[in-house]
Amino acid sequence: MNQQTASGTKYSGFVYKSCAETFSFGYTWFTNSFNVVCDAKDVSALCTLKMENANGYETLGEKSLNLWRFVHSSNDVEEIIVKIDDDTMIQKHLFDEFIDEFAKRDAIIAGMINTWGGEFYWPLGRLYMFKRSALPPSDSVLWANATTFNKFEDAQIGYLINTTDIELTYHLDEERFWHADFEDDRVKIVFKHLSATCGVEP
């Protein structure tokens, strides 16, 4: 369930796997160590957390909301929560640096930070982290209203954390990691889609 950086900072990491369509798991270090969050009918042995519903891209926010409710109520997760896309490429030592720096700051949410019309700050979904204690109380209206962001799970977590204070955000340097593809003068890496069917081992 939980991980730690080389220097000992503890965190809980989550990566989503869809049983409708997914990228190749196993090619990144974190898909073998993070919690793999799957749809209800996914029979893959890679799954460590099963959600109640089968969610596609259009309802990714529903899957996220269920996950964050679990995180909020669980006693088995760490204060620092990390969500990463399966096609994000980042070296482990750089990832650890992000975690360690976030832990030292007063920031409550980190990622490639944007603002939602000036209402709140939110991080791009490829990689973000937040402090578990920053989630709203279980009876907060924010949980019910968060369904507005069913197609935007990254904006949704920003809505739940609900900060307009830039000092409480930590912007991750996007030049230090890549999403879906990477290219330099020696190599080009592009993740390809694999089709899969719910209830069938891919």
Sequence and secondary structure as in RCSB ss.txt:
>XXXX:A:sequence
MNQQTASGTKYSGFVYKSCAETFSFGYTWFTNSFNVVCDAKDVSALCTLKMENANGYETLGEKSLNLWRFVHSSN
DVEEIIVKIDDDTMIQKHLFDEFIDEFAKRDAIIAGMINTWGGEFYWPLGRLYMFKRSALPPSDSVLWANATTFN
KFEDAQIGYLINTTDIELTYHLDEERFWHADFEDDRVKIVFKHLSATCGVEP
>XXXX:A:secstr
  EE TT  EEEEEEE  SSEEE TTSSGGGGTSEEEE TT   TT SEE SS   GGGHHHHHHHHHHHHHH S
SS SEEEEE TTEE  HHHHHHHHHHHHHSS SEEEEEEESTTS EEEEEEEEEEEGGGS  TT HHHHHGGGGT
T HHHHHHHHH    GGGEEE  GGG EESEEE SS EEE  EEE  TTS  
